[in-house]
Amino acid sequence: MRYYTADLHLGHQLVAETRGYDYTQDHDDELLDALHALNPKGDQLYILGDLSGGSKRATERALDLLAEVPVTKHLILGNHDPAHPMHRDAWKWQRRYLQVFESVQPYARQRFAVDTVRHEVLLSHFPYQGGGDHTELERYGQYRLPLMGRWLLHGHTHSPHKRSGTHSIHVGWDAWRRPVREDDITDLIREGTPSLLRHRGLRGHPAIPIPTTVPERTAARFTGPTITPEEN
């Protein structure tokens, strides 16, 4: 099972307070307990940015804590992660992050099966261009993807809302207070996709119909929503 979350901000006092905690340690303990509850034998966790407040000390602490979470972990970098290419010395952090995460990228692409249709879904820390921010000014426009009809999973906004736009799903901790299951994402895509589009995949939409008959050796590729790196 794939799980998604964003904006952990471990050790960040202000974020902990805005989430209703008097002490940062209480915030971190509850969050980490939820991550440790994942199944190490099959679950994969995608964190869409901002592990901590971004200082060297806070980053090292967050990486040490997350290294103890016994599932396969992937990171989509956020603005508070010093390995993001927006930072001048990002290259110095790459090896350190790869000690904890199976992959570290600024963006990623996956597929989700919804009924009889596969949807291309993008992963980014940031919402789409024009998708807002948690400040009055929308920041980091040069690192935001343009809206081109595909679904997007993102964090960054610290919004309490799970849907953030026509094709956008906010997986941040502020909205869910738990890791988001791929089934949750599938349900939101289904709710946000017109029924005709769900079943036929009309022109201009990234939906891909699933073949009803495929060669035996490739049949396993269409049994569920998970796609491996080789198939991507």
C-alpha positions in Angstrom: 0.0 0.0 0.0 1.2 3.5 -0.9 0.8 6.2 1.7 1.3 10.0 1.3 1.9 12.9 3.6 3.7 16.3 3.6 4.8 19.0 6.0 5.9 17.0 8.9 8.0 19.9 10.3 9.5 17.8 13.1 10.9 19.9 15.9 9.2 23.1 14.6 7.7 24.8 17.6 5.4 27.3 15.7 3.9 24.5 13.6 3.4 22.3 16.6 1.5 25.2 18.3 -0.7 25.9 15.3 -1.6 22.2 15.3 -2.8 22.4 18.9 0.3 21.1 20.8 1.8 22.8 23.8 5.1 20.9 23.3 7.0 20.1 20.2 7.9 16.7 21.5 4.2 15.8 21.9 3.6 16.8 18.3 6.6 14.8 17.0 5.7 11.7 19.1 2.2 11.5 17.8 3.2 12.0 14.2 6.0 9.5 14.4 3.7 6.9 16.1 1.4 7.1 13.0 4.3 6.5 10.7 5.6 3.6 12.7 2.2 2.0 12.5 2.7 1.4 8.8 3.4 -2.1 7.6 7.2 -2.6 7.0 6.6 -5.6 4.8 4.6 -3.9 2.1 3.8 -0.3 2.7 5.6 2.6 1.0 5.6 6.1 2.3 5.9 9.2 0.1 6.7 12.4 2.0 6.0 15.5 -0.1 8.4 17.8 1.5 9.4 19.8 4.6 10.7 17.3 7.1 11.6 20.0 9.5 12.2 23.8 9.8 15.2 23.5 7.5 18.2 24.4 9.7 21.1 22.0 9.6 20.5 20.8 13.1 16.7 20.4 12.6 17.3 18.5 9.3 19.8 16.1 10.8 17.4 15.4 13.7 14.4 14.8 11.3 16.5 12.5 9.2 17.6 10.5 12.2 14.0 10.1 13.4 12.7 9.1 10.0 15.5 6.6 9.5 13.9 4.6 12.3 10.5 4.3 10.5 10.8 0.8 9.1 9.0 1.2 5.7 10.4 2.1 2.3 10.4 5.9 2.1 10.5 8.3 -0.8 10.9 12.0 -0.5 9.6 14.8 -2.8 11.7 17.8 -1.7 10.1 21.0 -0.2 11.4 24.5 0.3 12.5 23.6 3.9 14.5 20.7 2.7 18.1 21.8 2.1 18.5 19.2 -0.7 15.9 20.9 -2.9 17.6 22.3 -6.0 16.4 25.8 -5.1 19.2 25.9 -2.5 22.7 26.7 -3.6 24.4 23.9 -1.7 21.7 21.3 -2.3 24.2 18.9 -3.8 26.0 18.6 -0.4 22.9 17.0 1.1 22.1 14.4 -1.5 24.1 11.5 0.0 22.8 12.2 3.5 19.1 12.1 2.3 19.7 8.9 0.4 20.9 7.2 3.6 17.2 7.5 4.7 15.1 7.6 1.5 14.9 5.1 -1.3 14.5 8.1 -3.7 14.8 11.9 -3.4 13.3 14.1 -6.2 11.7 17.5 -6.7 8.8 15.9 -8.6 7.5 12.5 -9.5 4.8 10.8 -11.6 2.6 7.8 -10.7 -0.6 6.1 -11.9 -3.7 5.4 -10.0 -6.4 3.0 -11.2 -9.9 4.4 -10.7 -12.6 2.0 -11.8 -11.6 1.0 -15.3 -9.3 4.0 -16.0 -5.8 4.7 -15.1 -5.0 8.4 -14.2 -1.6 10.0 -14.4 -0.9 11.7 -11.0 1.9 14.1 -10.3 3.7 14.6 -7.0 5.1 17.9 -5.9 5.6 19.7 -2.6 4.0 22.8 -4.1 0.5 23.2 -5.5 0.0 24.2 -9.1 0.8 27.7 -10.2 -2.0 29.8 -9.0 -2.9 27.2 -6.3 -2.2 29.5 -3.3 0.1 29.5 -0.4 -0.1 29.8 3.4 1.2 33.4 3.1 -0.5 36.3 1.4 2.0 36.2 -1.5 2.2 33.0 -3.5 5.9 32.0 -3.4 8.2 29.7 -5.4 6.4 30.2 -8.7 9.4 29.0 -10.6 9.2 25.6 -8.9 5.5 25.0 -9.3 4.1 22.9 -12.0 1.6 24.4 -14.5 -1.9 23.0 -14.5 -2.3 20.8 -17.6 -5.2 18.6 -16.7 -3.4 15.9 -14.6 -4.1 15.3 -10.9 -1.6 16.6 -8.4 -0.8 15.5 -4.9 0.9 18.3 -2.9 1.6 19.8 0.5 3.1 23.3 1.4 -0.2 25.2 2.0 -0.8 23.9 5.6 -4.5 24.1 4.7 -7.1 22.1 6.7 -8.8 21.2 3.4 -8.1 17.9 1.5 -9.2 19.2 -1.9 -7.3 22.3 -3.1 -8.4 22.7 -6.7 -10.1 21.0 -9.7 -7.3 18.5 -10.1 -5.4 19.0 -6.8 -5.3 17.0 -3.6 -3.6 18.3 -0.5 -2.0 15.5 1.4 -0.4 17.6 4.1 -0.5 16.7 7.8 -2.7 19.7 8.6 -5.5 18.3 6.5 -5.4 14.6 7.4 -3.4 14.2 10.7 -2.3 10.8 9.4 -0.6 9.3 6.3 -3.0 9.3 3.4 -3.8 5.9 1.9 -3.8 5.4 -1.9 -7.4 4.3 -1.6 -8.2 7.8 -0.2 -6.6 9.4 -3.2 -8.5 7.1 -5.5 -11.8 8.0 -3.9 -11.1 11.8 -4.3 -10.1 11.3 -7.9 -13.4 9.4 -8.5 -15.4 12.1 -6.8 -13.7 14.8 -8.9 -14.0 13.0 -12.3 -17.2 13.2 -14.3 -18.7 9.7 -14.8 -18.3 9.8 -18.6 -14.7 10.6 -18.3 -14.1 7.9 -15.7 -15.3 5.2 -18.0 -14.2 6.4 -21.4 -11.2 8.7 -21.0 -12.2 11.6 -23.2 -9.7 13.6 -25.3 -7.8 16.2 -23.3 -7.8 14.2 -20.1 -4.9 12.0 -18.9 -7.0 9.0 -18.2 -5.8 5.8 -19.8 -8.3 2.9 -20.3 -7.1 -0.4 -18.8 -7.0 -3.2 -21.4 -9.5 -5.9 -20.8 -7.2 -8.5 -22.4 -3.4 -8.4 -22.1 -0.7 -10.9 -22.6 -0.3 -13.3 -19.7 3.2 -12.1 -18.8 2.0 -8.5 -18.5 -1.4 -9.2 -16.9 0.0 -8.6 -13.4 0.7 -5.0 -14.3 -3.0 -4.2 -14.4 -4.1 -5.9 -11.2 -3.9 -2.8 -9.0 -2.9 0.9 -8.8 0.7 0.4 -7.9 3.3 1.0 -10.6 6.9 0.0 -10.3 9.8 2.3 -11.4 10.5 0.0 -14.3 6.9 0.4 -15.6 6.9 4.2 -15.1 
